[in-house]
Amino acid sequence: MTLNYNKLWKLTIDKGINKTQLREMTGIITNELAKLCRNETVQMYTLLKICSVMKCEIDDIVEYSVAEED
């Protein structure tokens, strides 16, 4: 499975929020923010906190695709 948080970064730009502000507003730790920046898996609770602050749904901030097996 491949994760992509480009929708989150577009949303923060649209709302005029930088990554530091997002971290402070949500209370997420720096490690979780770094994982988001690298499109890595984060805890569901982290995504829910972001959605709560940004007033959006999970599919507004993350995209995923399932890689096909050979």
mmJSON file of the N, C-alpha and C atoms, coordinates in Angstrom:
{"data_MODEL":{"atom_site":{
"group_PDB":["ATOM","ATOM","ATOM","ATOM","ATOM","ATOM","ATOM","ATOM","ATOM","ATOM","ATOM","ATOM","ATOM","ATOM","ATOM","ATOM","ATOM","ATOM","ATOM","ATOM","ATOM","ATOM","ATOM","ATOM","ATOM","ATOM","ATOM","ATOM","ATOM","ATOM","ATOM","ATOM","ATOM","ATOM","ATOM","ATOM","ATOM","ATOM","ATOM","ATOM","ATOM","ATOM","ATOM","ATOM","ATOM","ATOM","ATOM","ATOM","ATOM","ATOM","ATOM","ATOM","ATOM","ATOM","ATOM","ATOM","ATOM","ATOM","ATOM","ATOM","ATOM","ATOM","ATOM","ATOM","ATOM","ATOM","ATOM","ATOM","ATOM","ATOM","ATOM","ATOM","ATOM","ATOM","ATOM","ATOM","ATOM","ATOM","ATOM","ATOM","ATOM","ATOM","ATOM","ATOM","ATOM","ATOM","ATOM","ATOM","ATOM","ATOM","ATOM","ATOM","ATOM","ATOM","ATOM","ATOM","ATOM","ATOM","ATOM","ATOM","ATOM","ATOM","ATOM","ATOM","ATOM","ATOM","ATOM","ATOM","ATOM","ATOM","ATOM","ATOM","ATOM","ATOM","ATOM","ATOM","ATOM","ATOM","ATOM","ATOM","ATOM","ATOM","ATOM","ATOM","ATOM","ATOM","ATOM","ATOM","ATOM","ATOM","ATOM","ATOM","ATOM","ATOM","ATOM","ATOM","ATOM","ATOM","ATOM","ATOM","ATOM","ATOM","ATOM","ATOM","ATOM","ATOM","ATOM","ATOM","ATOM","ATOM","ATOM","ATOM","ATOM","ATOM","ATOM","ATOM","ATOM","ATOM","ATOM","ATOM","ATOM","ATOM","ATOM","ATOM","ATOM","ATOM","ATOM","ATOM","ATOM","ATOM","ATOM","ATOM","ATOM","ATOM","ATOM","ATOM","ATOM","ATOM","ATOM","ATOM","ATOM","ATOM","ATOM","ATOM","ATOM","ATOM","ATOM","ATOM","ATOM","ATOM","ATOM","ATOM","ATOM","ATOM","ATOM","ATOM","ATOM","ATOM","ATOM","ATOM","ATOM","ATOM","ATOM","ATOM","ATOM","ATOM","ATOM","ATOM","ATOM","ATOM"],
"id":[1,2,3,4,5,6,7,8,9,10,11,12,13,14,15,16,17,18,19,20,21,22,23,24,25,26,27,28,29,30,31,32,33,34,35,36,37,38,39,40,41,42,43,44,45,46,47,48,49,50,51,52,53,54,55,56,57,58,59,60,61,62,63,64,65,66,67,68,69,70,71,72,73,74,75,76,77,78,79,80,81,82,83,84,85,86,87,88,89,90,91,92,93,94,95,96,97,98,99,100,101,102,103,104,105,106,107,108,109,110,111,112,113,114,115,116,117,118,119,120,121,122,123,124,125,126,127,128,129,130,131,132,133,134,135,136,137,138,139,140,141,142,143,144,145,146,147,148,149,150,151,152,153,154,155,156,157,158,159,160,161,162,163,164,165,166,167,168,169,170,171,172,173,174,175,176,177,178,179,180,181,182,183,184,185,186,187,188,189,190,191,192,193,194,195,196,197,198,199,200,201,202,203,204,205,206,207,208,209,210],
"type_symbol":["N","C","C","N","C","C","N","C","C","N","C","C","N","C","C","N","C","C","N","C","C","N","C","C","N","C","C","N","C","C","N","C","C","N","C","C","N","C","C","N","C","C","N","C","C","N","C","C","N","C","C","N","C","C","N","C","C","N","C","C","N","C","C","N","C","C","N","C","C","N","C","C","N","C","C","N","C","C","N","C","C","N","C","C","N","C","C","N","C","C","N","C","C","N","C","C","N","C","C","N","C","C","N","C","C","N","C","C","N","C","C","N","C","C","N","C","C","N","C","C","N","C","C","N","C","C","N","C","C","N","C","C","N","C","C","N","C","C","N","C","C","N","C","C","N","C","C","N","C","C","N","C","C","N","C","C","N","C","C","N","C","C","N","C","C","N","C","C","N","C","C","N","C","C","N","C","C","N","C","C","N","C","C","N","C","C","N","C","C","N","C","C","N","C","C","N","C","C","N","C","C","N","C","C","N","C","C","N","C","C"],
"label_atom_id":["N","CA","C","N","CA","C","N","CA","C","N","CA","C","N","CA","C","N","CA","C","N","CA","C","N","CA","C","N","CA","C","N","CA","C","N","CA","C","N","CA","C","N","CA","C","N","CA","C","N","CA","C","N","CA","C","N","CA","C","N","CA","C","N","CA","C","N","CA","C","N","CA","C","N","CA","C","N","CA","C","N","CA","C","N","CA","C","N","CA","C","N","CA","C","N","CA","C","N","CA","C","N","CA","C","N","CA","C","N","CA","C","N","CA","C","N","CA","C","N","CA","C","N","CA","C","N","CA","C","N","CA","C","N","CA","C","N","CA","C","N","CA","C","N","CA","C","N","CA","C","N","CA","C","N","CA","C","N","CA","C","N","CA","C","N","CA","C","N","CA","C","N","CA","C","N","CA","C","N","CA","C","N","CA","C","N","CA","C","N","CA","C","N","CA","C","N","CA","C","N","CA","C","N","CA","C","N","CA","C","N","CA","C","N","CA","C","N","CA","C","N","CA","C","N","CA","C","N","CA","C","N","CA","C","N","CA","C","N","CA","C","N","CA","C"],
"label_alt_id":[null,null,null,null,null,null,null,null,null,null,null,null,null,null,null,null,null,null,null,null,null,null,null,null,null,null,null,null,null,null,null,null,null,null,null,null,null,null,null,null,null,null,null,null,null,null,null,null,null,null,null,null,null,null,null,null,null,null,null,null,null,null,null,null,null,null,null,null,null,null,null,null,null,null,null,null,null,null,null,null,null,null,null,null,null,null,null,null,null,null,null,null,null,null,null,null,null,null,null,null,null,null,null,null,null,null,null,null,null,null,null,null,null,null,null,null,null,null,null,null,null,null,null,null,null,null,null,null,null,null,null,null,null,null,null,null,null,null,null,null,null,null,null,null,null,null,null,null,null,null,null,null,null,null,null,null,null,null,null,null,null,null,null,null,null,null,null,null,null,null,null,null,null,null,null,null,null,null,null,null,null,null,null,null,null,null,null,null,null,null,null,null,null,null,null,null,null,null,null,null,null,null,null,null,null,null,null,null,null,null],
"label_comp_id":["MET","MET","MET","THR","THR","THR","LEU","LEU","LEU","ASN","ASN","ASN","TYR","TYR","TYR","ASN","ASN","ASN","LYS","LYS","LYS","LEU","LEU","LEU","TRP","TRP","TRP","LYS","LYS","LYS","LEU","LEU","LEU","THR","THR","THR","ILE","ILE","ILE","ASP","ASP","ASP","LYS","LYS","LYS","GLY","GLY","GLY","ILE","ILE","ILE","ASN","ASN","ASN","LYS","LYS","LYS","THR","THR","THR","GLN","GLN","GLN","LEU","LEU","LEU","ARG","ARG","ARG","GLU","GLU","GLU","MET","MET","MET","THR","THR","THR","GLY","GLY","GLY","ILE","ILE","ILE","ILE","ILE","ILE","THR","THR","THR","ASN","ASN","ASN","GLU","GLU","GLU","LEU","LEU","LEU","ALA","ALA","ALA","LYS","LYS","LYS","LEU","LEU","LEU","CYS","CYS","CYS","ARG","ARG","ARG","ASN","ASN","ASN","GLU","GLU","GLU","THR","THR","THR","VAL","VAL","VAL","GLN","GLN","GLN","MET","MET","MET","TYR","TYR","TYR","THR","THR","THR","LEU","LEU","LEU","LEU","LEU","LEU","LYS","LYS","LYS","ILE","ILE","ILE","CYS","CYS","CYS","SER","SER","SER","VAL","VAL","VAL","MET","MET","MET","LYS","LYS","LYS","CYS","CYS","CYS","GLU","GLU","GLU","ILE","ILE","ILE","ASP","ASP","ASP","ASP","ASP","ASP","ILE","ILE","ILE","VAL","VAL","VAL","GLU","GLU","GLU","TYR","TYR","TYR","SER","SER","SER","VAL","VAL","VAL","ALA","ALA","ALA","GLU","GLU","GLU","GLU","GLU","GLU","ASP","ASP","ASP"],
"label_asym_id":["A","A","A","A","A","A","A","A","A","A","A","A","A","A","A","A","A","A","A","A","A","A","A","A","A","A","A","A","A","A","A","A","A","A","A","A","A","A","A","A","A","A","A","A","A","A","A","A","A","A","A","A","A","A","A","A","A","A","A","A","A","A","A","A","A","A","A","A","A","A","A","A","A","A","A","A","A","A","A","A","A","A","A","A","A","A","A","A","A","A","A","A","A","A","A","A","A","A","A","A","A","A","A","A","A","A","A","A","A","A","A","A","A","A","A","A","A","A","A","A","A","A","A","A","A","A","A","A","A","A","A","A","A","A","A","A","A","A","A","A","A","A","A","A","A","A","A","A","A","A","A","A","A","A","A","A","A","A","A","A","A","A","A","A","A","A","A","A","A","A","A","A","A","A","A","A","A","A","A","A","A","A","A","A","A","A","A","A","A","A","A","A","A","A","A","A","A","A","A","A","A","A","A","A","A","A","A","A","A","A"],
"label_entity_id":["1","1","1","1","1","1","1","1","1","1","1","1","1","1","1","1","1","1","1","1","1","1","1","1","1","1","1","1","1","1","1","1","1","1","1","1","1","1","1","1","1","1","1","1","1","1","1","1","1","1","1","1","1","1","1","1","1","1","1","1","1","1","1","1","1","1","1","1","1","1","1","1","1","1","1","1","1","1","1","1","1","1","1","1","1","1","1","1","1","1","1","1","1","1","1","1","1","1","1","1","1","1","1","1","1","1","1","1","1","1","1","1","1","1","1","1","1","1","1","1","1","1","1","1","1","1","1","1","1","1","1","1","1","1","1","1","1","1","1","1","1","1","1","1","1","1","1","1","1","1","1","1","1","1","1","1","1","1","1","1","1","1","1","1","1","1","1","1","1","1","1","1","1","1","1","1","1","1","1","1","1","1","1","1","1","1","1","1","1","1","1","1","1","1","1","1","1","1","1","1","1","1","1","1","1","1","1","1","1","1"],
"label_seq_id":[1,1,1,2,2,2,3,3,3,4,4,4,5,5,5,6,6,6,7,7,7,8,8,8,9,9,9,10,10,10,11,11,11,12,12,12,13,13,13,14,14,14,15,15,15,16,16,16,17,17,17,18,18,18,19,19,19,20,20,20,21,21,21,22,22,22,23,23,23,24,24,24,25,25,25,26,26,26,27,27,27,28,28,28,29,29,29,30,30,30,31,31,31,32,32,32,33,33,33,34,34,34,35,35,35,36,36,36,37,37,37,38,38,38,39,39,39,40,40,40,41,41,41,42,42,42,43,43,43,44,44,44,45,45,45,46,46,46,47,47,47,48,48,48,49,49,49,50,50,50,51,51,51,52,52,52,53,53,53,54,54,54,55,55,55,56,56,56,57,57,57,58,58,58,59,59,59,60,60,60,61,61,61,62,62,62,63,63,63,64,64,64,65,65,65,66,66,66,67,67,67,68,68,68,69,69,69,70,70,70],
"pdbx_PDB_ins_code":[null,null,null,null,null,null,null,null,null,null,null,null,null,null,null,null,null,null,null,null,null,null,null,null,null,null,null,null,null,null,null,null,null,null,null,null,null,null,null,null,null,null,null,null,null,null,null,null,null,null,null,null,null,null,null,null,null,null,null,null,null,null,null,null,null,null,null,null,null,null,null,null,null,null,null,null,null,null,null,null,null,null,null,null,null,null,null,null,null,null,null,null,null,null,null,null,null,null,null,null,null,null,null,null,null,null,null,null,null,null,null,null,null,null,null,null,null,null,null,null,null,null,null,null,null,null,null,null,null,null,null,null,null,null,null,null,null,null,null,null,null,null,null,null,null,null,null,null,null,null,null,null,null,null,null,null,null,null,null,null,null,null,null,null,null,null,null,null,null,null,null,null,null,null,null,null,null,null,null,null,null,null,null,null,null,null,null,null,null,null,null,null,null,null,null,null,null,null,null,null,null,null,null,null,null,null,null,null,null,null],
"Cartn_x":[0.847,0.0,0.898,0.542,1.285,0.415,0.958,0.248,0.787,-0.089,0.298,-0.496,0.202,-0.443,-0.439,-0.324,-0.309,-1.573,-2.703,-3.951,-3.868,-3.21,-3.033,-2.216,-1.115,-0.246,-0.941,-1.753,-2.516,-3.531,-4.195,-5.174,-4.532,-3.349,-2.677,-2.295,-1.841,-1.502,-2.752,-3.851,-5.102,-5.579,-5.311,-5.737,-4.66,-3.512,-2.431,-1.762,-1.667,-1.069,0.223,1.323,2.565,2.653,3.669,3.791,3.981,4.709,4.898,3.577,2.817,1.51,0.584,0.616,-0.2,0.16,1.457,1.903,1.428,1.546,1.126,-0.387,-1.134,-2.599,-3.151,-2.513,-3.012,-2.411,-1.244,-0.573,0.158,0.343,1.079,2.566,3.276,4.705,5.481,6.686,7.532,7.757,7.923,8.133,6.956,5.733,4.558,4.502,4.849,4.878,5.929,7.071,8.124,7.648,6.916,6.375,5.391,4.566,3.635,4.398,5.471,6.278,6.916,7.191,7.801,6.774,5.49,4.398,4.453,4.762,4.807,3.523,3.326,2.155,2.24,1.118,1.018,-0.18,-0.28,-1.391,-2.699,-3.765,-5.079,-5.459,-5.094,-5.394,-4.79,-3.594,-2.944,-3.787,-4.258,-5.079,-6.393,-6.974,-8.229,-8.047,-6.916,-6.64,-6.516,-5.822,-5.665,-7.027,-7.832,-9.161,-10.026,-9.926,-10.698,-10.319,-9.029,-8.545,-8.832,-8.646,-8.824,-10.284,-11.152,-12.573,-12.782,-12.228,-12.307,-12.42,-12.522,-12.576,-11.204,-10.963,-9.675,-9.357,-10.352,-10.068,-9.772,-9.927,-9.535,-8.042,-7.379,-5.966,-5.031,-5.576,-4.701,-5.257,-4.36,-4.697,-3.881,-4.431,-3.672,-3.966,-3.014,-3.206,-2.597,-3.214,-2.75,-1.941,-0.708,0.158,-0.277,-0.282,-0.652,0.534,0.238,1.287,1.537,2.779,3.12,2.725],
"Cartn_y":[-1.174,0.0,1.244,2.201,3.446,4.589,5.379,6.536,7.81,8.799,10.082,11.149,12.127,13.187,14.522,14.493,15.733,16.559,15.883,16.603,17.414,16.857,17.574,18.834,18.712,19.883,20.947,20.524,21.498,22.212,21.459,22.036,23.039,22.709,23.654,24.927,24.795,25.975,26.82,26.167,26.885,27.641,27.072,27.709,28.615,28.704,29.567,29.077,27.756,27.146,26.45,26.738,26.022,24.769,23.963,22.682,22.856,23.862,24.118,24.489,25.332,25.712,24.503,23.653,22.444,21.578,21.401,20.589,21.191,22.507,23.164,23.116,23.31,23.31,21.934,20.891,19.531,18.846,19.314,18.671,17.395,17.17,15.97,16.176,15.078,15.179,15.349,15.837,16.116,14.864,13.711,12.454,12.119,12.352,12.076,13.022,14.283,15.242,14.833,14.379,13.922,12.723,11.812,10.658,11.115,12.096,12.637,13.229,13.944,14.562,13.518,12.321,11.244,10.26,10.608,9.736,8.35,8.319,7.063,6.885,5.684,5.373,6.111,6.693,7.332,6.737,7.015,6.501,7.128,6.357,6.861,8.061,8.014,9.119,10.424,10.361,11.549,12.122,11.263,11.719,12.308,11.703,12.203,13.568,13.773,15.082,16.147,15.806,16.75,17.076,16.059,16.277,17.15,16.936,17.73,19.21,19.472,20.862,21.494,20.728,21.259,21.213,20.601,20.475,19.799,18.592,17.839,16.347,15.552,14.1,13.515,12.275,11.639,11.614,11.349,11.297,12.669,13.735,15.077,15.329,14.445,14.688,13.554,12.389,11.259,10.493,10.044,9.155,7.886,6.775,5.529,4.694,3.87,2.928,1.593,0.553,-0.801,-1.291,-1.638,-2.141,-3.536,-3.786,-5.11,-6.05,-7.277,-8.28,-8.966,-9.362,-10.06,-11.508],
"Cartn_z":[0.0,0.0,0.0,-0.824,-0.929,-0.428,0.483,1.023,0.415,0.317,-0.228,0.508,1.092,1.861,1.116,-0.206,-0.976,-0.781,-0.596,-0.354,0.946,1.954,3.215,2.998,2.266,2.065,1.225,0.268,-0.521,0.366,1.251,2.158,3.107,3.617,4.52,3.771,2.54,1.736,1.504,1.144,0.895,2.133,3.314,4.566,5.157,4.49,4.965,6.235,6.365,7.557,7.152,7.878,7.579,8.452,8.22,8.915,10.419,10.821,12.254,12.899,12.245,12.774,12.85,11.835,11.846,13.042,13.278,14.418,15.73,15.87,17.109,17.289,16.227,16.301,16.656,16.156,16.358,17.575,18.003,19.126,18.738,17.431,17.022,17.268,17.466,17.737,16.431,16.551,15.392,14.548,15.207,14.467,13.553,14.029,13.21,12.019,12.233,11.13,10.104,10.57,9.657,8.833,9.458,8.732,7.659,7.984,7.0,5.819,6.114,5.06,4.149,4.692,3.912,3.354,3.482,3.014,3.645,4.937,5.676,6.48,6.981,7.796,9.128,9.539,10.85,11.575,12.859,13.64,13.166,13.206,12.828,13.692,14.963,15.871,15.366,14.787,14.227,13.089,12.203,11.084,11.58,12.601,13.146,13.806,14.49,15.089,14.011,12.925,11.82,11.218,10.983,10.409,11.312,12.6,13.545,13.458,13.433,13.377,12.02,10.952,9.603,9.149,9.975,9.656,8.292,8.212,6.961,7.272,6.231,6.348,5.993,6.372,6.112,4.622,3.796,2.361,1.764,2.559,2.128,2.34,3.114,3.426,3.021,2.723,2.385,1.187,0.336,-0.769,-0.585,-0.983,-0.918,-2.145,-2.467,-3.554,-3.138,-3.617,-3.309,-4.505,-4.235,-5.311,-5.706,-6.974,-7.466,-7.317,-6.918,-6.777,-8.115,-8.34,-9.58,-9.513],
"occupancy":[1.0,1.0,1.0,1.0,1.0,1.0,1.0,1.0,1.0,1.0,1.0,1.0,1.0,1.0,1.0,1.0,1.0,1.0,1.0,1.0,1.0,1.0,1.0,1.0,1.0,1.0,1.0,1.0,1.0,1.0,1.0,1.0,1.0,1.0,1.0,1.0,1.0,1.0,1.0,1.0,1.0,1.0,1.0,1.0,1.0,1.0,1.0,1.0,1.0,1.0,1.0,1.0,1.0,1.0,1.0,1.0,1.0,1.0,1.0,1.0,1.0,1.0,1.0,1.0,1.0,1.0,1.0,1.0,1.0,1.0,1.0,1.0,1.0,1.0,1.0,1.0,1.0,1.0,1.0,1.0,1.0,1.0,1.0,1.0,1.0,1.0,1.0,1.0,1.0,1.0,1.0,1.0,1.0,1.0,1.0,1.0,1.0,1.0,1.0,1.0,1.0,1.0,1.0,1.0,1.0,1.0,1.0,1.0,1.0,1.0,1.0,1.0,1.0,1.0,1.0,1.0,1.0,1.0,1.0,1.0,1.0,1.0,1.0,1.0,1.0,1.0,1.0,1.0,1.0,1.0,1.0,1.0,1.0,1.0,1.0,1.0,1.0,1.0,1.0,1.0,1.0,1.0,1.0,1.0,1.0,1.0,1.0,1.0,1.0,1.0,1.0,1.0,1.0,1.0,1.0,1.0,1.0,1.0,1.0,1.0,1.0,1.0,1.0,1.0,1.0,1.0,1.0,1.0,1.0,1.0,1.0,1.0,1.0,1.0,1.0,1.0,1.0,1.0,1.0,1.0,1.0,1.0,1.0,1.0,1.0,1.0,1.0,1.0,1.0,1.0,1.0,1.0,1.0,1.0,1.0,1.0,1.0,1.0,1.0,1.0,1.0,1.0,1.0,1.0,1.0,1.0,1.0,1.0,1.0,1.0],
"B_iso_or_equiv":[0.0,0.0,0.0,0.0,0.0,0.0,0.0,0.0,0.0,0.0,0.0,0.0,0.0,0.0,0.0,0.0,0.0,0.0,0.0,0.0,0.0,0.0,0.0,0.0,0.0,0.0,0.0,0.0,0.0,0.0,0.0,0.0,0.0,0.0,0.0,0.0,0.0,0.0,0.0,0.0,0.0,0.0,0.0,0.0,0.0,0.0,0.0,0.0,0.0,0.0,0.0,0.0,0.0,0.0,0.0,0.0,0.0,0.0,0.0,0.0,0.0,0.0,0.0,0.0,0.0,0.0,0.0,0.0,0.0,0.0,0.0,0.0,0.0,0.0,0.0,0.0,0.0,0.0,0.0,0.0,0.0,0.0,0.0,0.0,0.0,0.0,0.0,0.0,0.0,0.0,0.0,0.0,0.0,0.0,0.0,0.0,0.0,0.0,0.0,0.0,0.0,0.0,0.0,0.0,0.0,0.0,0.0,0.0,0.0,0.0,0.0,0.0,0.0,0.0,0.0,0.0,0.0,0.0,0.0,0.0,0.0,0.0,0.0,0.0,0.0,0.0,0.0,0.0,0.0,0.0,0.0,0.0,0.0,0.0,0.0,0.0,0.0,0.0,0.0,0.0,0.0,0.0,0.0,0.0,0.0,0.0,0.0,0.0,0.0,0.0,0.0,0.0,0.0,0.0,0.0,0.0,0.0,0.0,0.0,0.0,0.0,0.0,0.0,0.0,0.0,0.0,0.0,0.0,0.0,0.0,0.0,0.0,0.0,0.0,0.0,0.0,0.0,0.0,0.0,0.0,0.0,0.0,0.0,0.0,0.0,0.0,0.0,0.0,0.0,0.0,0.0,0.0,0.0,0.0,0.0,0.0,0.0,0.0,0.0,0.0,0.0,0.0,0.0,0.0,0.0,0.0,0.0,0.0,0.0,0.0],
"pdbx_formal_charge":[null,null,null,null,null,null,null,null,null,null,null,null,null,null,null,null,null,null,null,null,null,null,null,null,null,null,null,null,null,null,null,null,null,null,null,null,null,null,null,null,null,null,null,null,null,null,null,null,null,null,null,null,null,null,null,null,null,null,null,null,null,null,null,null,null,null,null,null,null,null,null,null,null,null,null,null,null,null,null,null,null,null,null,null,null,null,null,null,null,null,null,null,null,null,null,null,null,null,null,null,null,null,null,null,null,null,null,null,null,null,null,null,null,null,null,null,null,null,null,null,null,null,null,null,null,null,null,null,null,null,null,null,null,null,null,null,null,null,null,null,null,null,null,null,null,null,null,null,null,null,null,null,null,null,null,null,null,null,null,null,null,null,null,null,null,null,null,null,null,null,null,null,null,null,null,null,null,null,null,null,null,null,null,null,null,null,null,null,null,null,null,null,null,null,null,null,null,null,null,null,null,null,null,null,null,null,null,null,null,null],
"auth_seq_id":[1,1,1,2,2,2,3,3,3,4,4,4,5,5,5,6,6,6,7,7,7,8,8,8,9,9,9,10,10,10,11,11,11,12,12,12,13,13,13,14,14,14,15,15,15,16,16,16,17,17,17,18,18,18,19,19,19,20,20,20,21,21,21,22,22,22,23,23,23,24,24,24,25,25,25,26,26,26,27,27,27,28,28,28,29,29,29,30,30,30,31,31,31,32,32,32,33,33,33,34,34,34,35,35,35,36,36,36,37,37,37,38,38,38,39,39,39,40,40,40,41,41,41,42,42,42,43,43,43,44,44,44,45,45,45,46,46,46,47,47,47,48,48,48,49,49,49,50,50,50,51,51,51,52,52,52,53,53,53,54,54,54,55,55,55,56,56,56,57,57,57,58,58,58,59,59,59,60,60,60,61,61,61,62,62,62,63,63,63,64,64,64,65,65,65,66,66,66,67,67,67,68,68,68,69,69,69,70,70,70],
"auth_comp_id":["MET","MET","MET","THR","THR","THR","LEU","LEU","LEU","ASN","ASN","ASN","TYR","TYR","TYR","ASN","ASN","ASN","LYS","LYS","LYS","LEU","LEU","LEU","TRP","TRP","TRP","LYS","LYS","LYS","LEU","LEU","LEU","THR","THR","THR","ILE","ILE","ILE","ASP","ASP","ASP","LYS","LYS","LYS","GLY","GLY","GLY","ILE","ILE","ILE","ASN","ASN","ASN","LYS","LYS","LYS","THR","THR","THR","GLN","GLN","GLN","LEU","LEU","LEU","ARG","ARG","ARG","GLU","GLU","GLU","MET","MET","MET","THR","THR","THR","GLY","GLY","GLY","ILE","ILE","ILE","ILE","ILE","ILE","THR","THR","THR","ASN","ASN","ASN","GLU","GLU","GLU","LEU","LEU","LEU","ALA","ALA","ALA","LYS","LYS","LYS","LEU","LEU","LEU","CYS","CYS","CYS","ARG","ARG","ARG","ASN","ASN","ASN","GLU","GLU","GLU","THR","THR","THR","VAL","VAL","VAL","GLN","GLN","GLN","MET","MET","MET","TYR","TYR","TYR","THR","THR","THR","LEU","LEU","LEU","LEU","LEU","LEU","LYS","LYS","LYS","ILE","ILE","ILE","CYS","CYS","CYS","SER","SER","SER","VAL","VAL","VAL","MET","MET","MET","LYS","LYS","LYS","CYS","CYS","CYS","GLU","GLU","GLU","ILE","ILE","ILE","ASP","ASP","ASP","ASP","ASP","ASP","ILE","ILE","ILE","VAL","VAL","VAL","GLU","GLU","GLU","TYR","TYR","TYR","SER","SER","SER","VAL","VAL","VAL","ALA","ALA","ALA","GLU","GLU","GLU","GLU","GLU","GLU","ASP","ASP","ASP"],
"auth_asym_id":["A","A","A","A","A","A","A","A","A","A","A","A","A","A","A","A","A","A","A","A","A","A","A","A","A","A","A","A","A","A","A","A","A","A","A","A","A","A","A","A","A","A","A","A","A","A","A","A","A","A","A","A","A","A","A","A","A","A","A","A","A","A","A","A","A","A","A","A","A","A","A","A","A","A","A","A","A","A","A","A","A","A","A","A","A","A","A","A","A","A","A","A","A","A","A","A","A","A","A","A","A","A","A","A","A","A","A","A","A","A","A","A","A","A","A","A","A","A","A","A","A","A","A","A","A","A","A","A","A","A","A","A","A","A","A","A","A","A","A","A","A","A","A","A","A","A","A","A","A","A","A","A","A","A","A","A","A","A","A","A","A","A","A","A","A","A","A","A","A","A","A","A","A","A","A","A","A","A","A","A","A","A","A","A","A","A","A","A","A","A","A","A","A","A","A","A","A","A","A","A","A","A","A","A","A","A","A","A","A","A"],
"auth_atom_id":["N","CA","C","N","CA","C","N","CA","C","N","CA","C","N","CA","C","N","CA","C","N","CA","C","N","CA","C","N","CA","C","N","CA","C","N","CA","C","N","CA","C","N","CA","C","N","CA","C","N","CA","C","N","CA","C","N","CA","C","N","CA","C","N","CA","C","N","CA","C","N","CA","C","N","CA","C","N","CA","C","N","CA","C","N","CA","C","N","CA","C","N","CA","C","N","CA","C","N","CA","C","N","CA","C","N","CA","C","N","CA","C","N","CA","C","N","CA","C","N","CA","C","N","CA","C","N","CA","C","N","CA","C","N","CA","C","N","CA","C","N","CA","C","N","CA","C","N","CA","C","N","CA","C","N","CA","C","N","CA","C","N","CA","C","N","CA","C","N","CA","C","N","CA","C","N","CA","C","N","CA","C","N","CA","C","N","CA","C","N","CA","C","N","CA","C","N","CA","C","N","CA","C","N","CA","C","N","CA","C","N","CA","C","N","CA","C","N","CA","C","N","CA","C","N","CA","C","N","CA","C","N","CA","C","N","CA","C","N","CA","C","N","CA","C"],
"pdbx_PDB_model_num":[1,1,1,1,1,1,1,1,1,1,1,1,1,1,1,1,1,1,1,1,1,1,1,1,1,1,1,1,1,1,1,1,1,1,1,1,1,1,1,1,1,1,1,1,1,1,1,1,1,1,1,1,1,1,1,1,1,1,1,1,1,1,1,1,1,1,1,1,1,1,1,1,1,1,1,1,1,1,1,1,1,1,1,1,1,1,1,1,1,1,1,1,1,1,1,1,1,1,1,1,1,1,1,1,1,1,1,1,1,1,1,1,1,1,1,1,1,1,1,1,1,1,1,1,1,1,1,1,1,1,1,1,1,1,1,1,1,1,1,1,1,1,1,1,1,1,1,1,1,1,1,1,1,1,1,1,1,1,1,1,1,1,1,1,1,1,1,1,1,1,1,1,1,1,1,1,1,1,1,1,1,1,1,1,1,1,1,1,1,1,1,1,1,1,1,1,1,1,1,1,1,1,1,1,1,1,1,1,1,1]
}}}
